[in-house]
Amino acid sequence: MTRVKVCGITIVNDAVLSAEAGADALGFIFAPVSRRLVSPAVARQAGLSVGPGPARVGVFMNQALDEVLRTAEAARVSAVQVHGPVSSLYVQAISGYYPVLRVLRPADLAAEADVWTDVPGVTLMLDAPEPGGGIPLDWAALKAAFPRGAWLAGGLGPANVAEAIRHLRPAGVDAVSRLEAQAGVKEPAAVQAFIRAAKTA
Ligand SMILES: O=C(O)c1ccccc1NCC(=O)[C@H](O)[C@H](O)COP(=O)(O)O
């Protein structure tokens, strides 16, 4: 069954409702450029409030390694998601502490996907060039190159996630924009419908 990550949690109650709806992972964005920036303290409280079930993923973009590790520790996340043009050494260093979701854009696939094939602790995620922008990828065009075991993000929501899964059979799916009432605030019905659609695809 496809695993489901609900990203951009900024409110403890949204973590709880996502977990109750069956989310496998919750995303907490620590990249200062994001409209869904959350503090490590709130992420930590959210993690404590959902019990042992869902993974808690700290999301970072172009941030120094020590900042990533300090923030992840303060927030008590269980995995780290890495966006941006960082080196493979940087990703490997994080994977010594946390399972890593390494985010690639379709344009990066040819150069970087093979680097991470069968590397323990690193899972690929394909996302649109603008993270959190709500723009879907061209699933048909990606089909031949989509790495086995990779996750998919980019403009997914209740209305299109089943179709995306049928095209690419990702190991997991991730979404934010189409699950929100406003930036950083979840729309409960959309979260529930997204998880249901992904799990039954
Ligand atoms: O969502 C953001 O604001 C964001 C900003 C900077 C780095 C990452 C960010 N989001 C990470 C995610 O994993 C999103 O869920 C993913 O990009 C999909 O977003 P959407 O297309 O809006 O569903």
Ligand as a Chemical Component Dictionary entry (heavy atoms), coordinates in Angstrom:
data_LIG
# 
_chem_comp.id                   LIG 
_chem_comp.type                 NON-POLYMER 
_chem_comp.pdbx_formal_charge   0 
_chem_comp.three_letter_code    LIG 
# 
loop_
_chem_comp_atom.comp_id 
_chem_comp_atom.atom_id 
_chem_comp_atom.alt_atom_id 
_chem_comp_atom.type_symbol 
_chem_comp_atom.charge 
_chem_comp_atom.model_Cartn_x 
_chem_comp_atom.model_Cartn_y 
_chem_comp_atom.model_Cartn_z 
_chem_comp_atom.pdbx_ordinal 
LIG O1  O1  O 0 5.850  23.634 1.236  1  
LIG C1  C1  C 0 6.715  24.489 1.417  2  
LIG O2  O2  O 0 6.416  25.640 1.732  3  
LIG C2  C2  C 0 8.171  24.134 1.266  4  
LIG C3  C3  C 0 9.108  25.159 1.249  5  
LIG C4  C4  C 0 10.456 24.857 1.156  6  
LIG C5  C5  C 0 10.883 23.549 1.081  7  
LIG C6  C6  C 0 9.944  22.508 1.094  8  
LIG C7  C7  C 0 8.592  22.789 1.171  9  
LIG N1  N1  N 0 7.642  21.769 1.123  10 
LIG C8  C8  C 0 8.056  20.422 1.062  11 
LIG C9  C9  C 0 7.128  19.361 0.687  12 
LIG O3  O3  O 0 7.467  18.221 0.921  13 
LIG C10 C10 C 0 5.830  19.602 -0.053 14 
LIG O4  O4  O 0 4.875  18.762 0.501  15 
LIG C11 C11 C 0 6.043  19.225 -1.512 16 
LIG O5  O5  O 0 6.891  20.179 -2.086 17 
LIG C12 C12 C 0 4.705  19.196 -2.289 18 
LIG O6  O6  O 0 4.062  20.447 -2.201 19 
LIG P1  P1  P 0 2.673  20.692 -2.988 20 
LIG O7  O7  O 0 3.025  20.711 -4.441 21 
LIG O8  O8  O 0 2.199  22.003 -2.495 22 
LIG O9  O9  O 0 1.756  19.584 -2.622 23 
# 
loop_
_chem_comp_bond.comp_id 
_chem_comp_bond.atom_id_1 
_chem_comp_bond.atom_id_2 
_chem_comp_bond.value_order 
_chem_comp_bond.pdbx_ordinal 
LIG O1  C1  DOUB 1  
LIG C1  O2  SING 2  
LIG C1  C2  SING 3  
LIG C2  C3  SING 4  
LIG C2  C7  DOUB 5  
LIG C3  C4  DOUB 6  
LIG C4  C5  SING 7  
LIG C5  C6  DOUB 8  
LIG C6  C7  SING 9  
LIG C7  N1  SING 10 
LIG N1  C8  SING 11 
LIG C8  C9  SING 12 
LIG C9  O3  DOUB 13 
LIG C9  C10 SING 14 
LIG C10 O4  SING 15 
LIG C10 C11 SING 16 
LIG C11 O5  SING 17 
LIG C11 C12 SING 18 
LIG C12 O6  SING 19 
LIG O6  P1  SING 20 
LIG P1  O7  DOUB 21 
LIG P1  O8  SING 22 
LIG P1  O9  SING 23 
# 
